[in-house]
Amino acid sequence: MTPPPRITFGVKRACSPWQEEAQPATKAQVPGRAAFAGFICVPTAGEAVEVASFIAASVIAVDSNVHLLTPMSSSFTLPGELPTTMAERHGSNAAVVIVALIAALAMSSVLAVALYYLHILHKSRPRPRKAYDSNMSGLSQDFHKSATQYMLPAMHVSSSCQAQVFTYKQMHLATSNFNPANLILQSASHSVYRGVLPNGRVSAIKQLNDRGKHVDREFRIEVDLLSRLNSPYLLELIGYCADQNHRLLAYEFMPNGSLNEYLHSQGHSESRYNMLDWSTRMRIALDAARGLEYLHEFVSPPVIHRDFKSSIVLLGPNFSAKISEFGSAKLGSDKANGQVFTRVLGTHGYVAPEYALKGELTTKSDVYSFGIVLLELISGCTPVDMERPAEQRDLVSWALPRLTDRDKVHEIVDPMLKGQYAFKELVQVAAIAAMCVQQEADYRPLMTDVVQSLVPLVKQRSLDLLPCSACHQYLHSGSLRVK
């Protein structure tokens, strides 16, 4: 049998043959294309180095003094070395396969994430808006259809009024090119102008300043609701404009502004306060209560205003009151408890506790908000005022113990009334307000009960100031109830 070949070269470090200082033969030790699989031993100087095993394709010159004469047998082993088995080779192959699978899965995951990101990026890109016809006829039909399907597919009322459709040019002319002299109210979200429509009717024209998805949603809800509801205690929508990216609403004009302006505006005059005597305040409360009663009891399913406050109670001639701002309204439930779970909207100080904390919205949420407005009418105070003494900053917390105490109830009365009220009526109104602002929704009354409690407090001369046809229709309108 042919002895194993040897490689001879000079080394400086010496060791006994086959000592444990044997090192793996690598390409760094033996340059060239040969791949070594065994060990080499570093013997004493001048002796030959025996290579345990290696795999080489052909005779390769390692350096100028060393030549490989022939490949060695792959089965050759060093003394004490275990021969390579088939199981070890299979284990090595399995490890390679597992690593390859893991790498493939990782690449697939990265690719899937990249594709999902591109999909989201594509959906978030703004799409070009469709051009609107100048005559707006097609837009009117499509708009009303989409608004109805979007918000109120199941609301039923006995009658509805069709809102007019205006072009932006008509709105521009109605407000004298949006002249600042015609500006009634301006906020971050909208501006309200006094305008004269083509038929000569004076109106309040609200121009929406923002153009986000939530603004479009509120615009559609307002148009759809007020086009289908008909009550003398809700602000009338005359028409709207949805010309290209313009969003405007035309309402009936309420010359005396909002209740909030009379109660809390800065720099208010005493004469303005004198207009809100006790009798007028009670009539405003009754009108607002009737508006909420219509939404809760005369519409199926009920409509929850969700943002009732003194600034949306508008005052017309003779200080008749109407409810406005229905962009946040939501349909209630016909079930026994009537709960709807939704995101919290509203104004701080007016939001019911269960709605603010848990998102539970019912018609009783509007009852709580009405109770706050009733407290404002009694006291002349805002719901929350950090400039007041610490115990009076939160109106409900401060007023609630006094509302049911006959000896202390006078402490919460607006000093601008100068004592011009009947103490018996004050006690009755205070009791109604106390019931409306109860922390537990089940303890609050229905708006129908509130209306029935307020009617006796409003003097007959105040009722006579209401439009006779409207009052008669509302008080005797059993046909309007569709539940």
NURO-474695 format. One record per atom (N, C-alpha, C): x, y, z. Coordinates in steps of 0.02 Angstrom, whole numbers, plus 50000, padded with zeros to 5 digits. Layout:
N
XYZ;...
This chain:
483
500434994050000;500005000050000;500445006150000;500275010849958;500695016749949;500645021150011;501215023150040;501205027450101;500925034250083;500645037650132;500365044350120;500895049250099;500725053650053;501215058550030;501365063550084;501935066750078;502175071650127;502345078150091;502285083550130;502475090250106;503045092550149;503575094850117;504165096850154;504275104350147;504335107750203;504535114850202;504825116350270;505175121850274;505515123750335;505075127550383;505105126150447;504735129850498;505215131550554;505065137050591;505505139250645;505285136350712;504605135450721;504365133050786;504365125450785;504585122350839;504655115050841;504175112050891;503985105850878;503565102050924;503655094650908;503485090550955;503525083350944;502985081350895;503115076050857;502625073750807;501955072150841;501395074450808;500695073050827;500525075450897;500855080950918;500645083950981;499975087450974;499675089451031;499015092651030;499035099751004;499655102050985;499695108750957;499525108750883;499285103150859;499075102850789;498525107950776;498565111350718;498095116650701;497735114750637;497125117450629;496785116250565;497165119350508;497245115550455;497585118150396;497105122550358;497245128750352;496815133550318;497165136350259;496785140250219;497075143250159;497595148350177;497535151150238;498045156050258;498705152650270;498695146250293;499325142750306;499605139850242;499175137250199;499405134250137;499045137750081;499335142750050;498985146549999;498845142249938;498375144449896;498215140949835;497485138949831;497305134949782;496615132949772;496425126749811;496905123549844;496745117449881;496355118949943;495845114849959;495435115550019;495595109950065;495885111350124;496105106150171;495565104650220;495465098050234;494945095950280;495215092750343;495885092050350;496155088650408;496575093150451;497125090450479;497555094250524;498275093650499;498675098350518;499395097750507;499725098250574;500305095350579;500695095750641;501335099350626;501525103550673;502155107350663;502705103550699;503115099650662;503655095650693;504265099950707;504815096450723;505435099950736;505705102650671;506155107450676;506435110750617;506765105650573;506635106250508;506935101950459;506555095650445;506095093650488;505715087650475;505125089250429;504825083950405;504275084750358;503625085850396;503175089150364;502495090250392;502035085450357;501675081650398;501215076750370;500505079650371;500195080050315;499515082650309;499035076850318;498565077650364;498095072250379;497655070650320;497305075450295;496895074250236;496735080850203;496645080650139;496455086750104;496125084750039;495795089850010;495455088749946;495745093749898;496025091149845;496315095549795;496135093049726;496005097349681;495805095449614;496405093249572;496975096049585;497565094449544;498185096249583;498775094749553;499405096449585;499485104049583;499595107049643;499625114449649;500275116249682;500595121249657;501205123849688;501005128049748;501225126049807;501065129749867;501525135649875;502175134749868;502645140449864;503245138049823;503765141749825;504335140149782;504685133849804;504625131549867;504985125749892;504545119749904;503875120649899;503425115149917;502975113649859;502885107249844;502425105049791;502005099449817;501355099449797;500915093749812;500985088749755;501195082749771;501325077949719;500685074649695;500205073349743;499595069949724;499075070949778;498445070949762;497925071649815;497955065649861;497815066949924;497815061549973;497125058349977;497105052750003;496475049150011;496045052750061;495395053550044;494935057150090;494785053050151;494965046650149;494825042450208;495395042150256;495935045550240;496515045350283;496395049650344;496575047250403;496485050850466;497115050850504;497155055850547;497725056450592;497635051650650;498175049950682;498105045750742;497655049150794;497165045650822;496705048450872;496115052050843;496075053150776;495515056750745;494985051750723;494345053550737;493805049150716;493645050350644;493505045150606;493345045950536;492665049350528;492595053250474;491965056650459;491435051550440;490845051850472;490305047050459;489785050050414;489335045850388;488785048150344;488295052350383;488175050650447;487695054450489;487925061650497;488595062550507;488855069350516;488745073350452;488865070050394;488755073750332;488025075650323;487565071050339;486855072650334;486655078150381;486935078150443;486795083550491;487015090250465;487595090450434;487845096650405;487385099050349;487155094450307;486705096350252;486035098950279;485775095750332;485145098050361;485205105050390;485775106450421;485875113250449;485875118450393;486185116750337;486195121450280;485495122650254;485095117250250;484405117950226;483995122350273;484065121350339;483695125350388;483875132750382;484515134150377;484745141050370;484455144150307;484445140350253;484165142950190;483425144450196;483055140050231;482335141250240;482215147450282;482595148150336;482515154150378;482655160550338;483175160350298;483335166250257;482785167750207;482485162450177;481935163450129;481325166450163;481165163950224;480595166750260;480715174050279;481325175550300;481475182550317;481395187150257;481635184850199;481565188950139;480835189750119;480435184450127;479725184850112;479375189850157;479545189750222;479245194450269;479415201650251;480045202950235;480245209750215;479875211950153;479805207350105;479445209050043;478705210550057;478395206550102;477685207650118;477585214450152;478035216150198;477985222750232;478065228450182;478535227650137;478645232850086;478025233750042;477715228150020;477115228649979;476535231850016;476455230250082;475925233250121;476025240750129;476645242750141;476795249850147;476635253550082;476815250650025;476655253849961;475905254349951;475535249149974;474805249349967;474505255050009;474715255750071;474475261150114;474665267950085;475275268450060;475495274750031;475065276649970;474875271649931;474465272949872;473765275249892;473485272149944;472805274049965;472785280949996;473345283050028;473355289550062;473455295350015;473625294049953;473715299449905;473045302749888;473025309349888;472395312649870;472205311449798;471565310049788;471325308849721;471045315249691;471115316049627;470845322149596;470095322449602;469835328449618;469115329249625;468775329749557;468165327249555;467785327549494;467535334649483;467505336449422;467255343149405;466495343249415;466255348949439;465545349849452;465225353649394;464615351749377;464255355349325;464055362149352;464055366949308;463895373749328;463175374349352;462715370349325;462015370949345;461865367349411;462325363049435;462285359749500;461705354849506;461345353549453;460765349049459;460975341949474;461475339449438;461715332649451;462005331949520;462375337149543;462675336849609;462135336449663;461595340049653;461065340149703;460795333149715;460645329449661;460365322849668;460875318049698;461485318049673;461995313549699;462155315149771;462175321549788;462355323449856;461825321149906;461195322349890;460665320249936;460635312749943;460755309149888;460745301849891;461305299249935;461905301849926;462475299349965;462405301450038;462135307450050;462055309650119;461555305350156;461005303650122;460505299450154;460775292550170;461125289550123;461405282950134;461955283150187;462285288850193;462855289350238;462645290050311;462105293950322;461935295650390;461275292750414;460745293550376;460075292250402;459685287350359;459915281250351;459545276550308;458895274150340;458825274850406;458235271950439;457835277150477;457945283650465;457575288750501;456925290250465;456375290350502;455725291550472;455395297450506;455165302250467;454785307950491;454185308750446;453695312550471;453075313150433;453155317550372;453605322350374;453685326850318;454405329150314;454595331950258;455265334550249;455235340350200;455745344650204;455765350350160;456415349950120;456375351250057;456955350750013;457355357250016;457985356750034;458415362650037;458595364749966;458665371349957;458865373849892;459615372749881;459805372649819;460515371849801;460745378349768;461275381249797;461545387549772;462235386349742;462415390649695;463095390649668;463525395149712;464175394149705;464635398449744;464575405749722;464425406849658;464345413649634;463745417049668;463205413349678;462625416149712;462785417749785;463155413449818;463355414849887;463825420849891;464255421449840;464725426949837;464355433549831;463845433649788;463455439749779;463005441149839;462745435949871;462295436949928;462645440349986;463295439149994;463665442050050;464075448150030;463945450749969;464325456449943;465075454749942;465225449149910;465915446849904;466225445249973;465805442550017;466025440950085;466335447050119;465965452350116;466175458750144;466245458150220;466815460350248;466905459950321;466365463750359;466045468650327;465515472350361;464905467850374;464835462350336;464285457750345;464455451850390;465065451950417;465285446350459;464925446450526;464595440950543;464245440250606;464665436750658;464975431250637;465355427050683;465935423850646;466505423350679;467085420150649;467425415650700;467575409550679;467935404850721;468445401250679;468805396550710;469325392850673;469025388450619;468415386050629;468115381250582;467655384550531;467355390250547;466875393150500;466795400650512;466495403850463;466315410950467;465585411650448;465235416050482;464515417150468;464425424350446;464085425150388;463955431750359;463205432850354;463015439150359;462325441050343;462285441850268;461775438750237;461725439050165;461005439750142;460935441750080;460275442450049;460255437749989;459805432849991;459755427849939;459435430749876;459485427149819;459205429849757;458465431549761;458085428149806;457375429649812;457245435449861;457785438449886;457715444149931;457675442450005;457695436050022;457645434050092;458315435050128;458295438050186;458895438850227;459065432250260;459685430450259;459895423950287;460575424550320;460745419550359;461415418850388;461785413550348;462335415550317;462705411050273;463355408950308;463405402450321;463995399750355;464475396750304;465075399150305;465595396650260;466085392450300;466165386150281;466635381750315;467345383250292;467795384350339;468475386250321;468915380150309;468825374950349;469245368950343;468955364350290;469385360050260;469155355350209;469435348450222;469275345750280;469485338950295;468905334050289;469045327650300;468525322650295;467985323750347;468175325750408;467675326750460;467225332650444;467495337650409;467085343450390;466575341450338;466775337450289;466305335050239;465765330750272;465965326750320;465475322450354;464965326750391;465195331650430;464735335950467;464295340050420;464575342150364;464185345850314;463615341550287;463755335450270;463235330850244;462705329350297;462925328250359;462445326750412;461975332650422;462255338750424;461845344650436;461335345650380;461555344850318;461105345650261;460555340350263;460745334250275;460265328850273;459765329350330;460005330850390;459555331250448;459055336950440;459305342950427;458865348750425;458425348650363;458595344650313;458165343950254;457585339150268;457635335250321;457135330150335;456735331650399;457015335950442;456665337650504;456295344250495;455725344750528;455315350750521;455005352350588;455285357150622;455035359250687;455145366750696;454675370350725;454785377550737;455315379050789;455585373750821;456095374850872;456785372550848;456845371050784;457485369550753;457635374850700;458255376950695;458445382050647;458325379450576;458005383550536;457825381450468;458425382050421;458535376750383;459055376950330;458715378850265;458915384550237;458625386950174;458945383250115;459595382550115;459935379250061;460675378450075;461035375850027;461745374550036;462115375349969;462765375749974;463195376249916;463765371149923;463835366749874;464385361849872;464735362449805;464875368449785;465175369949721;465925368849724;466165363649690;466875361749690;467105360649763;467605364349786;467845363149855;467545368149905;467015371649886;466695376449931;466115373049967;466055374450032;465515371750072;465195377450111;464565379050094;464205384550126;463495382250142;463215385050196;462545383450218;462165390050230;461555390350205;461135396350213;460565394750261;460535398350318;460025397250368;459565403350372;459005402250407;458585408050423;458975412750470;458845419050463;459225424050502;458915424950570;459315424350623;459085425350692;459395431850717;459015437250719;459305443950731;459605445050799;459405441150849;459665442450917;460255437950936;460545434550888;461155430750902;461035424650946;461545422850984;461495416851026;461385418551099;461135413751136;461045414551208;461705415851243;462225412651220;462885413451251;463125420651248;462975424051193;463185431051186;462845435551238;462235434151253;461875438251302;462095436751373;462265430551387;462445428651455;463185429751472;463625428651423;464335428251440;464795432551397;464545436251349;464995440051306;465355445351345;465975446551325;466385451551359;466125458551342;466135462751392;465925469551381;465185470351370;464775465651396;464055466151386;463785472051425;463265474951398;462955480751430;462395478651475;462225482851523;461685481351570;461015481051534;460945485251481;460315485051444;460215478351409;460755475351388;460705468751356;460495463551406;460755464051466;460555459551519;459825460551537;459605466751537;458915468151555;458425465051507;458655463851445;458205460551397;458065453451418;458535450351453;458435443451476;458165443451547;457545445751555;457235445451621;457035438151635;456755437151694;456595430351715;456105427051668;455595430551648;455095427751603;455395425751536;455835429951509;456155428451444;456605422351450;456955421751505;457405416051515;457005409551519;456435409751552;456035403651556;455745401751488;455575406651448;455315405151382;455855402251337;456465404951342;457025402051304;457155394851325;457125393551390;457225386651414;456685382051387;456065384351384;455515380251360;455595378851285;455775383951246;455875382851174;456425377851161;456985378551196;457545373951187;457345366851208;456965366251262;456735359651284;456275356551232;455845360551201;455405357851150;455795355551088;456325359151072;456745356951016;457055350251028;457325349151089;457615342651106;457085337251110;456495339051136;455955334251139;455765331851069;455745336351021;455595334350953;456105329350927;456745330750939;457275326250915;457235319350948;457055319251012;457065312951050;456415308951041;455855312351036;455215308951041;454815308750975;454945313250929;454545313650869;454915311050807;455485308250816;455885305550761;456085298450780;456075293950732;456255287050745;456775284650694;457355282250716;457595282350786;457745289350809;457795290450874;457905297250899;458565300250876;458575306850871;459185310350853;459485313450916;460115311850930;460475314650987;460915320350962;460815326250989;461175332150965;461925331450978;462115329451037;462805327851057;463235333951072;463005339951056;463415345851072;462955351751090;462455350351132;461985355551153;462325360151203;462275366651191;462585371651235;462265378351221;462425383351262;462095389851256;462265393351191;462835391951162;463035395551101;462665393051039;462325387351042;461955384850984;461205386050993;461015389451047;460315391551056;460275398651028;459955399350970;459915405750935;459255409150950;459275415850954;458705419750975;458435423850917;457805422850902;457475426450848;457095432450874;456625434950834;456205440550857;455825438650920;455755443450965;455415442251030;455765437051072;456395435551055;456815430851092;456535423751092;456205421951038;456035414851029;456675411151013;456755405051039;457385401451035;457335395550988;457875394150953;457915388350908;458605385150916;458615378550906;459245374750912;459575374350843;460235375050843;460625374850780;461215370050788;461645369950736;462265366050737;462145358550747;461975355150692;461825347950695;462375343650663;462955346450652;463495342750620;463755336850661;463665337150727;463905331750771;463355327050791;462755328150766;462175324050786;462265316750767;461945312350805;462005305150792;461335301850806;461175296850767;460555293150778;460615288850841;460095288950882;460085284850941;459835277850926;459645274250978;459415267350971;458695266850993;458315262350959;457625261050977;457565255751032;458125253151056;458105247951107;457905251051175;457815246551224;457565248751288;458025253851321;458675252251325;459135256951357;459355262551310;459295261451245;459445266651196;460165268751192;460635264451214;461335266351215;461665265551147;462105270351132;462525269951073;463235271551096;463705267251079;464405268351098;464765271651040;465075277251053;465395281051000;465945285451030;466355288350987;466885292751010;466585299051041;466945301851087;466685307451126;466775313951088;466225317451078;466225324151049;465845328651097;465925335151089;465565339851131;466025345051160;465745349251203;466105354851232;466205353651307;466795355051330;466965353951401;466485357851445;466225354351495;465745357451541;465035355551526;464895353351464;464215351551443;464125344051432;464675340251430;464645333251413;464445329151474;463975324551464;463745320251518;464305315651542;464325314051607;464875309951635;464955303151601;464395299551591;464455292851562;464695293051490;464545298451456;464775299151387;465515301051386;465715305551430;466415307751433;466875302151454;466655297851500;467095292751528;467075286151489;466475284151465;466405277551434;466155277751363;465995283651337;465745284151268;465035281651261;464655281051316;463955278851313;463515284851298;463215284751239;462815290451217;462075288451214;461655292351248;460925291351246;460595298151243;459935298151237;459575304551239;459655307951307;459805304051359;459925307051425;460575311151426;461015309951378;461615314151373;461415321351354;460935322051309;460675328651292;460315331851352;459975327751392;459625330351451;460115333451499;460695330251509;461215333051552;461445339851525;461575340151460;461805346451430;461275351851438;460645350051430;460105354951440;460105357451512;460225352951560;460255355151630;460795360251642;461365359551607;461895364551614;461675371251587;461345371251529;461095377551500;460575380751546;460155376651577;459655379151624;460005382351684;460545379451707;460935382451761;461235389151739;461445389651677;461715395951651;461175401451652;460555399451633;460005404351633;459845406651704;459905402251752;459755404051822;460305408351851;460935406251840;461495409351875;461865414651835;461835414251768;462225418751727;462955416851724;463135410851749;463835408651752;463975403551697;464605403351675;464815398251627;464915391551664;464885385951627;464955379351660;465615378551697;466145381151669;466815380751700;467155387551694;467405390051749;467755396451749;468305396251801;468925395951778;469495395351824;469635401951860;469325407351839;469435413851873;468975414751933;468475410551940;468045410851999;468395407752059;468135408952119;468425405652179;468435398052170;468885394752204;468995387652194;468365383552199;467935385052248;467335380952258;466795382352205;466885387652166;466375389552116;466615388352044;467205385752035;467465384951967;467055380151925;466835374751954;466395370051919;465675371551939;465275373851892;464595376251907;464165370751938;464195364651911;463765359251937;463945357552009;464585356752023;464795354852090;464605360252141;464645366452121;464485371852167;463725372752175;463355372152121;462635373752123;462205368052147;462415361752135;461975356052149;461745355752222;462175356752272;461915356552341;461425362152356;461475367652321;461035373452334;460385373052296;460365369152242;459765368752202;459185365652240;459325361252286;458805357852324;458735360452395;459065365952409;459025368952476;458665375652470;458065375952497;457665382052490;457985387952524;458405386752574;458725392252609;459345394952573;459615390952527;460225392952493;460145393852418;459565392152391;459485392252318;459575399252290;459415404352330;459495411252305;460225413152293;460695409352321;461405410852314;461655409852243;461315405752204;461545404252136;461195408652084;460735412952104;460355417052056;460795422552028;460715423851963;461095429151929;460935435851962;461445439451987;461315445952019;461015451051971;461105450151905;460825454851857;460065454751855;459775449551882;459045449251886;458765453851940;459195455751987;459015460652039;458395458552078;458335452052088;457785449552128;457115449652095;457085451052029;456445451451993;456235444451969;456025440352015;455785433751998;455365431252057;454935426452043;454525423452095;454915417852128;454965417952195;455355412952230;455085405952218;454435405152213;454135398652201;454365395852133;454395400152082;454625398052016;455365396152018;455755400052056;456465398552062;456565391552091;456195389852143;456265383252175;456085377752125;455565378852086;455345373752037;455865372851981;456125378451956;456635377951902;457275374851930;457465376651991;458055373652022;457975366152029;457375363752046;457265356552053;457325353051985;457075356251932;457145353351864;457875352851845;458255358251856;458975358151839;459345352851879;459175352051943;459505347051985;459385339951958;458785338551934;458635332051907;459015330851841;459075336051800;459405335251735;460145333851740;460475336551792;461205335851797;461415330251845;460975325451857;461155319751899;461725315851866;462165313151907;462735309451880;462525302951846;462005299751872;461745293551843;461225295251790;461315292651730;460865294351675;460145292051689;460065286351724;459395283651737;458985288251782;459305292451821;458955296951866;458725303351832;458955304551771;458755310651736;458075309651703;457685315051697;457015314451666;457065314251591;456515312451558;456455313151486;456325320451469;456485322451407;456355329351388;455615330851387;455195325951375;454475327051378;454275329151449;454565325951499;454405327851569;454665334851584;455245336551556;455515343251568;455055348451538;454815347251477;454355351951444;453725352951486;453435347451509;452825347951548;452935351651614;453545351251640;453695354851703;453825362251691;454065364051632;454225371051619;453615375051595;453145371751563;452575375351535;452215379651587;452075377051648;451735381351697;452135387451719;452785387151710;453215392651732;453245398351682;453025397051622;453045402251570;452375405751569;452395412151577;451775415951582;451415415851515;450765416651517;450355416251457;450555421651407;450775427351430;450965432651382;451585430651343;452005426451373;452595424051337;452395419051283;451925414651299;451695409751250;451345413251192;451025418751205;450675422351152;451155425251101;451795425951120;452285428751073;452505423751021;452375417251033;452565412150984;452115412550923;452345410850863;451905410450805;451335405650819;450725407950809;450145403950828;450125397250791;450265397450725;450235391250687;450755386250710;451355388850725;451885384350747;451725381350815;451485385650861;451325383250928;450765378150926;450245379650887;449675375050882;449885368450851;450305368750799;450525362650766;450935358350813;451345361550854;451785357550898;451395354550956;450985358750988;450645356451049;450105351251034;449845351250972;449295346650955;449475342350895;450125340650888;450345337150827;450435329750841;449905326350860;449965319150870;450145315650806;449975318650748;450135315550684;450865315550668;451255319950703;451975320250690;452335314350721;452045311450772;452395305950806;452345299650762;452915296750748;452935291050703;453165284750738;453295285150803;453525279150839;452955274250848;
